[in-house]
Amino acid sequence: MKRILGEPSIATPGKLVYYFDYRKKSTPKELVELRKKMSDMNDEEFAKNFKFADGEAYIEARFASGKLNYLAISKSETY
């Protein structure tokens, strides 16, 4: 796992935790869909609020006897 994701945010003998914050630019397709839902906003307000999405990802892997026995992955994004 370390080879793929790099150094974990938290590492113990039986657990690795990775936590990432990110910001991504909204795709044209996402903007079209969002615009349908937010038709009451003017163009300036819409661009300000939806140009980027902020997100976070969390990965937790637990090990017993050298084998993976638990894996949790979550991701969330907000505008």
C-alpha positions in Angstrom: 0.0 0.0 0.0 2.8 2.4 0.8 4.3 1.9 -2.7 1.1 3.1 -4.2 -0.1 5.8 -1.8 3.2 6.9 -0.3 3.7 7.7 3.4 0.6 7.4 5.5 -0.8 10.2 7.6 -0.9 7.7 10.6 1.0 4.4 10.9 0.9 1.9 13.7 2.0 -1.8 13.5 -1.5 -2.9 12.7 -3.0 0.1 10.9 -2.3 2.6 8.1 -4.4 5.7 7.7 -4.3 8.1 4.7 -6.1 11.4 4.7 -6.1 13.8 1.7 -7.6 17.2 1.1 -7.9 18.4 -2.4 -9.4 21.0 -4.7 -10.5 20.2 -8.2 -11.8 22.3 -11.1 -15.4 21.4 -12.1 -15.7 19.8 -15.5 -17.9 21.3 -18.2 -20.3 18.4 -17.8 -20.6 18.9 -14.0 -21.2 22.6 -14.5 -24.0 21.9 -17.0 -25.7 19.6 -14.5 -25.2 22.0 -11.6 -26.5 24.9 -13.6 -29.8 23.0 -14.2 -30.2 22.7 -10.4 -29.1 26.3 -9.6 -31.0 28.2 -12.3 -31.9 31.0 -9.9 -28.3 32.1 -9.5 -26.8 34.8 -11.7 -23.7 33.9 -13.8 -21.3 35.7 -11.5 -22.6 34.0 -8.4 -22.7 30.6 -10.0 -19.1 30.9 -11.3 -17.9 31.9 -7.9 -19.6 29.1 -6.1 -19.1 26.2 -8.5 -15.8 26.7 -10.3 -14.1 24.4 -7.9 -15.0 21.5 -5.6 -13.2 20.9 -2.3 -12.9 17.3 -1.3 -11.3 14.9 1.2 -10.5 11.3 1.0 -9.9 8.9 3.9 -8.4 5.4 3.6 -7.9 3.1 6.6 -6.3 -0.3 6.3 -5.9 -2.7 9.2 -3.7 -5.8 9.3 -3.6 -9.0 11.3 -0.9 -11.6 10.9 0.6 -9.5 8.1 -2.7 -9.7 6.0 -5.2 -7.1 5.3 -8.4 -7.8 7.3 -10.2 -4.4 7.1 -10.3 -1.6 4.5 -12.4 1.6 4.7 -12.5 4.2 2.0 -14.5 7.4 2.0 -14.6 10.4 -0.2 -16.6 13.6 0.0 -16.8 16.8 -2.1 -18.5 20.1 -1.5 -18.9 23.2 -3.6 
